[in-house]
Amino acid sequence: MAVGTITSPKPTSLKSFYFLSQVNFVPIGSLREIIIYPHTEEDFKKSGKTDADLWGVLEMSHIKDLSVNNERPTMDTILNWQTDLSPGQKQRMAFARLLYHSPKYAVLDECTNGIQPDVEADLYNRCAKMGITVFSISHKLELKAMHDFELHYDGQGGYKLTKLHD
């Protein structure tokens, strides 16, 4: 039996690492609060960013024209986001949060399954343009085109790193 240690990065490491999982956590609160999470509105005000910046990350995430129950929410709209957003909308909203925080590294674990391939490619390209290094955990062969290397673990403590493009 293998024994190991699991550790979590410090909360201040958000600027360095960000993780998007298969199942997207959608916090309770206003549209603004679900984009800036885990920051608070006070953190948001101190950052000097504006609602226009948030609309910008929604646009980059292909969710700017969001409509919920046939209504366009404002940044102050509070809904039951967990049930009111489709799986694809939740995944794009998670990308909006990622782009808002703009970390150095992002681990993306099967987090684009509900997103159209052209939008998925644009989101990965957006991360690259913003200088976000992406580590993907995925079964989608199409994602290889958006990565430089592929890493395989053998389950015995070894691994193989393969360059994907010349």
Secondary structure, DSSP 8 states (H G I E B T S, - for coil): ----------GGGGGTEEEE-SS----SSBHHHHHHTTS-HHHHHHHT--HHHHHHHHHHTT-TT--BTTB---TT-B--HHHHS-HHHHHHHHHHHHHHH--SEEEEESTTTTS-HHHHHHHHHHHHHTT-EEEEE---GGGGGG-SEEEEE-SSS-EEEEE---
